[in-house]
Structure formats: C-alpha cells, structure tokens
Amino acid sequence: TVGPKLGGAEEDGGRQGWRWRSCPDWASERGAVVGGTGRGKIAAGGSAAQPGPLGRGVDGVWGWLERRWERWVESGGYGGSLVVVFVGALLLVEAGRLGWLPEGVAAIVPESRFFAINAAFTAFLVLEVIGLAFGLVDSVARAAGKQLEIFSLILLRKSFTELQEFDTPIAWESIEGPVAHILADAFGALFIFGIVGWYYAMQRHRPIVDSEDEQEEFIRSKKAVAILLQTGILAIALFGVHQLVTEREVISFFNAVFTLFIFTDVLMVLVSLQFNPDYRILFRNSGFAVSTVLIRLALAGPPFLNAALGVLAALFAVGVTWVYNRFAPHLEDAPEFSRRPDRRERPDRPGGSGGPAR
C-alpha cells in the first residue's frame, strides 16, 4: 500500500472515521463529526444547513466520481490495469523487435524490454495522482505528503528509464556512466520515503472550523477544488495523448501535473482563509505550497540535483510541520485577521457572547 490511511478530525477539515484509500486494501468509511472545546474544535450537536444549488451540484458530481472510483478499486481494477499495461507493453516491444508492428506504431515503441517496466510505473503514478485528488478533500496535510510520495516514485521510475536505454543483455561498458544517475535517484527516493514517514508521524489532526455547518461547507469547497484538479489532470492527459498520436511528441506529464498542484495548493490556501484566516493556518498551508514548488523544480533539475531538491522539499515539509506543532499554541493570543461576520461566536455556542470566535 502506498501512502497512509487518512483518519481523524483533520486540522484542515477532515472527518473523523473517514479514511481515504488509493489502493485496494484501504478501507473507506464515514463517521460523525465530534465536538470539542477551544479554538478550531467543532461544536457538537445541531443540524447542518442545506446547501444551495451549486453546493448540491458539487456534492452530486463528487459523489458520482467517488463511487465510480471506489467501485473500480474494490473490483480489482487498480492492480489489474497495471498488470495489463505491463504485459501489453512487453508484448508491444517484442512485436516491434520481430517487425510485426505497423510502421507508424513501431516508430513510437522502444526496442528495450525495460520499457514495459517504465510504462507500468508511469500508469501506477497516474493512478496515484488521481488518488491524491480524491484525498485532497480529507486532508491538505496528507495530500502534501502524497505529493512527496509520488515524487519518490518518480525518482524510482527514472532508474528504470535509465535502464530502458540499455541493450539486453546488459554490458558494463554501456552502463558505466548512467549507474551514478540510477544510484542518486534510488537513494534520493529512499531518503524521501523515510522523511515522509517522519512527516506523517508528526501530524496533529485538529479541525480549523468552529461548527458542523462550517465543517460541511469547508469540505464542500474542497470537493469543488478537487473536481477542478481532476479536470485539469484529465485535460493534461488528453493533450499528451493528442501530441503523441499527431505529433509523435511525448510531453512531460508529471511536470505539468505538479505545476497544476502548485496552483491547487495556492487555491486551497485562499479557500482555507475564507473559513479561518488564522496566521498559523495560513503559514502552514503556504509552506506546503512551497514544498510543491521545490518538487516542481526537482522535476526539471538535472541528475543528482533533482534528488537533492526532492529531499530538501521533504525536509521543508517536515520543518513546517514541526514549527507549526511546536510554536502554534504560543500564538493562540496573537493578533489575527478579522473573521467573516457570520463566523463570529454565537450565543448558542459554549461561552458565546457575540465576540470573535476563538
């Protein structure tokens, strides 16, 4: 299983008992929002306000996408599709080596058998990107960690991409130079793997909104952002297929996707400000966006530097989390932006006196 299970009343608006899975063995369930005290806790009790037409439309589209995805994963489509891609790519390579492919197809199918491994890894990463879009609804922090997971897998894929350029059987004279690149990517991925585990262990899950109504509204806003993200991913994929078929040009899919992630992260920062314009939340979410920028730079970097930038991106995410967990409580009484009028403390809340919501 790649990635952690997502659960708990997330600091950025997740739901207790809800765990997102992007692999077949991840359980998915929804639980109730729980109450608490103090800033950022969800008030227990009460009924959620009914969404407007736009909100119902977002819920409907998201529910349809989520059900289709879960049904496909649970039916074995996730792993089965990767097996099909791997075997199909291997058969294409063999057919090309035997001269059985049409000239147009043979021109875009590599002769190396390692292409099949690269194709399977690429398909797996595409599915992980889709899973990240679903997980964004439950936790911004976990989605940031998922980006680091995906980049570590991209580094591993680069190792197989290097192998794709080798002839079989492999001779040392032909691989002496690229071996250093393979080692750098592999160990970079290993370091990021360890740092991501550290990052997840540091997470402290507390809601950033004050009531169940706000919680549902925040989740609905994240669904809208996730739908936009999935639409963007689909557009990039279709454009890539078009360029491959018509221009015989292979676009850098993951470079484009991580550029899209940057804009999505910034949009999530702005959305969260609508519900809680607290400096601590703003800094944390903005820091995660900077981590995404570093990953995007790593994707464009040359060998060695790309792995180093990826490790730095992971360490930066850990640093943001550590500083947030360590010092955010001390900023409890620090000045903050004015909250929206409808989000000030109401008399029906515990200790409500009409003052600013704490």
C-alpha positions in Angstrom: 0.0 0.0 0.0 1.3 3.4 -0.9 0.5 6.2 1.5 -1.1 6.3 4.9 -4.7 5.8 5.9 -6.4 9.1 6.4 -8.5 9.4 9.5 -9.5 11.6 12.4 -10.9 15.0 12.7 -8.3 16.7 10.4 -6.8 20.0 11.3 -7.8 21.2 7.8 -11.3 19.8 7.9 -11.2 16.1 7.6 -13.9 13.9 9.1 -13.4 11.5 11.9 -13.6 7.9 10.9 -13.1 8.7 7.2 -10.1 7.1 5.7 -9.2 7.6 2.0 -7.7 4.7 0.2 -5.9 4.9 -3.2 -5.1 1.2 -3.2 -7.4 -1.8 -2.9 -6.7 -2.6 0.8 -7.5 0.8 2.1 -10.9 0.9 3.9 -13.3 3.7 3.3 -15.9 4.8 5.8 -17.6 7.9 7.0 -18.1 8.8 10.7 -19.7 11.6 12.6 -18.2 14.9 13.4 -17.2 15.2 17.0 -17.4 18.1 19.4 -14.7 19.7 21.5 -13.6 22.8 23.2 -11.3 25.7 22.3 -10.2 27.2 19.0 -10.7 25.0 16.0 -12.9 22.5 17.7 -16.3 21.5 16.1 -19.3 22.3 18.1 -21.3 19.1 18.9 -25.0 18.8 18.0 -27.2 20.8 15.7 -28.2 20.1 12.1 -26.2 21.1 9.1 -27.6 23.8 6.9 -28.9 22.7 3.5 -26.5 23.6 0.6 -27.7 25.8 -2.3 -28.0 24.6 -5.9 -24.2 25.0 -6.6 -23.4 23.1 -3.4 -25.8 20.3 -4.3 -24.2 20.1 -7.7 -20.7 19.8 -6.3 -21.9 17.1 -3.9 -23.6 15.2 -6.7 -20.6 15.3 -9.0 -18.2 14.4 -6.3 -20.4 11.6 -5.0 -20.6 10.1 -8.5 -16.9 10.3 -9.1 -16.1 8.9 -5.7 -18.5 6.0 -6.1 -17.1 5.1 -9.5 -13.5 5.2 -8.3 -14.2 3.1 -5.2 -16.2 0.5 -7.1 -13.3 0.3 -9.7 -10.7 -0.1 -7.0 -12.7 -2.6 -5.0 -13.3 -4.7 -8.1 -9.6 -5.1 -8.7 -9.3 -2.6 -11.4 -6.4 -0.8 -9.8 -4.0 -3.6 -9.8 -5.5 -5.4 -12.8 -5.0 -2.4 -15.0 -1.3 -2.2 -14.1 -0.8 -5.8 -15.0 -2.5 -5.2 -18.3 -0.2 -2.2 -19.0 2.9 -4.1 -18.1 2.1 -7.2 -20.1 0.8 -5.2 -23.0 3.9 -3.0 -23.2 6.1 -6.1 -23.1 4.2 -7.7 -25.9 4.4 -4.5 -28.0 8.2 -4.3 -27.5 8.5 -8.0 -28.6 6.2 -7.4 -31.6 8.3 -4.4 -32.6 11.6 -6.3 -32.3 10.1 -9.0 -34.6 8.9 -6.5 -37.1 5.2 -7.2 -36.6 4.1 -3.7 -35.9 2.9 -1.1 -38.5 5.5 1.4 -39.3 3.7 4.3 -37.5 3.3 2.3 -34.3 6.8 0.8 -34.5 8.2 4.4 -34.6 7.0 5.2 -31.1 7.6 1.8 -29.4 11.1 1.5 -27.9 13.1 -1.7 -28.6 14.2 -2.1 -25.0 12.2 -4.6 -22.9 12.7 -2.3 -19.9 10.1 0.0 -21.5 7.4 -2.3 -20.1 8.6 -1.6 -16.5 8.7 2.2 -17.2 5.2 2.0 -18.7 3.8 0.1 -15.7 5.4 2.6 -13.3 4.0 5.5 -15.3 0.5 4.1 -15.2 0.8 3.5 -11.4 1.9 7.1 -10.9 -1.0 8.4 -12.9 -3.4 6.4 -10.7 -1.7 7.8 -7.6 -2.2 11.3 -8.9 -5.9 10.6 -9.3 -6.0 9.2 -5.8 -4.3 12.4 -4.5 -7.1 14.4 -6.0 -9.6 12.3 -4.0 -7.6 12.5 -0.8 -7.4 16.3 -1.0 -10.9 16.5 0.3 -10.0 14.9 3.6 -6.7 16.5 4.4 -4.5 19.1 2.9 -1.5 18.0 5.0 -1.9 14.4 3.9 -2.3 15.5 0.3 1.1 17.4 0.6 2.6 14.1 1.9 1.1 12.3 -1.0 2.9 14.6 -3.4 6.2 13.7 -1.8 5.3 10.0 -2.1 4.6 10.5 -5.8 7.9 12.3 -6.4 9.8 9.5 -4.6 8.2 7.0 -7.0 9.1 9.3 -9.9 12.7 9.0 -8.9 12.4 5.2 -8.8 10.8 5.3 -12.3 13.8 7.4 -13.5 16.0 4.5 -12.6 14.0 2.2 -14.8 14.0 4.9 -17.5 17.8 4.8 -17.5 17.7 1.0 -17.9 15.4 1.5 -20.9 18.3 3.0 -22.8 20.5 -0.1 -22.2 20.7 -3.0 -24.6 20.0 -6.5 -23.5 22.0 -8.4 -22.4 23.4 -5.6 -20.4 27.2 -5.0 -20.7 29.1 -2.9 -18.2 30.7 -0.8 -20.8 27.3 0.6 -21.8 26.1 1.4 -18.3 29.1 2.7 -16.5 28.0 6.4 -16.8 24.3 6.1 -16.0 24.9 3.9 -13.0 25.7 7.1 -10.9 22.3 8.6 -12.0 20.5 5.4 -11.1 22.1 5.4 -7.6 21.3 9.1 -7.0 17.7 8.7 -7.9 17.3 5.4 -6.0 18.9 6.7 -2.8 17.0 10.1 -3.1 13.8 8.1 -3.3 14.9 6.1 -0.2 15.6 9.2 1.8 12.3 10.8 0.8 10.5 7.6 1.8 11.9 7.8 5.3 11.3 11.6 5.6 7.7 11.1 4.5 7.1 8.6 7.3 8.6 11.1 9.8 6.3 13.8 8.3 3.1 11.6 8.8 4.2 10.7 12.3 4.3 14.4 13.2 0.8 15.3 12.1 -1.6 16.6 14.7 -5.2 16.5 13.5 -7.4 19.3 14.7 -10.3 20.9 12.8 -9.8 24.6 11.8 -13.5 25.4 11.7 -16.0 26.1 14.6 -19.2 24.3 13.8 -20.6 21.3 11.9 -22.2 23.7 9.3 -18.8 25.3 8.7 -17.2 21.9 8.5 -19.6 20.7 5.8 -19.2 24.0 3.9 -15.4 23.7 4.0 -15.5 20.1 2.9 -17.8 21.1 0.0 -15.3 23.8 -1.0 -12.5 21.3 -1.1 -14.6 19.0 -3.2 -15.0 21.8 -5.7 -11.2 22.3 -5.8 -10.6 18.6 -6.2 -13.1 18.4 -9.1 -11.1 21.3 -10.8 -7.9 19.4 -10.1 -9.2 16.2 -11.6 -10.5 18.1 -14.7 -7.0 19.6 -15.1 -5.3 16.2 -14.8 -7.7 14.8 -17.4 -7.0 17.7 -19.8 -3.3 17.2 -19.4 -3.6 13.5 -20.1 -5.8 14.1 -23.2 -3.4 16.7 -24.5 -0.5 14.3 -24.0 -2.3 11.5 -26.0 -3.1 14.0 -28.8 0.6 15.2 -29.0 1.8 11.6 -29.1 -0.6 10.5 -31.8 -0.5 13.5 -34.0 3.0 15.0 -33.4 4.9 11.9 -32.1 5.9 14.2 -29.2 5.9 12.9 -25.6 5.0 15.7 -23.2 6.3 15.8 -19.6 3.0 14.8 -17.9 4.2 14.9 -14.4 5.9 18.3 -14.8 2.6 19.7 -16.0 0.7 17.9 -13.2 3.0 19.3 -10.5 2.6 22.8 -12.0 -1.1 22.3 -11.6 -0.5 21.1 -8.0 1.1 24.5 -7.2 -1.9 26.4 -8.3 -4.2 24.0 -6.5 -2.2 24.4 -3.3 -2.4 28.2 -3.5 -6.2 27.9 -4.2 -6.5 25.8 -1.1 -4.7 28.4 1.0 -7.2 31.0 -0.2 -10.2 28.7 0.4 -9.0 28.0 4.0 -8.7 31.7 4.7 -12.4 32.0 4.0 -13.1 29.7 6.9 -10.3 30.5 9.3 -8.0 33.5 8.5 -5.5 32.5 11.2 -1.8 33.3 10.6 -0.8 29.8 11.8 -3.0 28.0 9.3 -2.0 30.4 6.5 1.7 29.8 7.2 1.3 26.1 7.4 -0.7 25.7 4.2 1.5 28.2 2.3 4.6 26.2 3.5 3.1 23.1 1.9 2.7 25.0 -1.3 6.4 26.0 -1.2 7.2 22.3 -0.8 5.3 21.6 -4.0 7.3 24.3 -5.8 10.5 22.6 -4.7 9.3 19.3 -6.1 8.4 21.0 -9.4 12.0 22.4 -9.6 13.3 19.0 -8.8 11.4 17.5 -11.7 13.1 20.0 -14.0 16.6 19.6 -12.4 19.5 17.6 -13.8 20.6 14.3 -12.3 21.8 14.5 -8.7 20.3 17.9 -8.2 16.8 16.6 -8.8 17.2 14.0 -6.0 18.7 16.7 -3.7 15.9 19.1 -4.3 13.3 16.4 -3.6 15.0 15.6 -0.3 15.0 19.3 0.6 11.3 19.6 -0.3 10.5 16.7 2.1 12.7 18.2 4.8 11.0 21.6 4.3 7.5 20.0 4.8 8.8 18.3 8.0 10.2 21.6 9.2 6.9 23.4 8.5 5.0 20.7 10.5 7.5 20.7 13.4 7.5 24.5 13.7 3.7 24.6 13.5 3.2 21.9 16.1 5.8 23.4 18.4 5.0 27.1 18.3 1.4 27.4 17.1 0.0 27.1 20.6 2.1 30.0 21.7 0.5 32.2 19.0 -3.0 31.5 20.4 -3.5 35.1 21.5 -1.6 36.7 18.7 -3.5 39.3 16.5 -5.2 37.7 13.5 -7.3 38.9 10.6 -10.9 39.7 11.2 -13.2 36.7 10.7 -16.2 36.8 8.5 -19.2 38.4 10.3 -21.2 35.1 10.0 -18.3 33.2 11.7 -18.2 35.2 14.9 -19.0 33.4 18.1 -22.8 33.0 18.5 -24.7 32.9 21.8 -25.7 29.3 21.2 -22.0 28.2 21.3 -20.3 27.3 24.6 -19.3 30.6 26.2 -20.9 32.5 23.3 -21.1 36.3 23.9 -21.1 37.6 20.4 -17.3 38.2 20.4 -14.7 36.8 18.0 -14.7 33.0 17.7 -11.7 31.5 19.4 
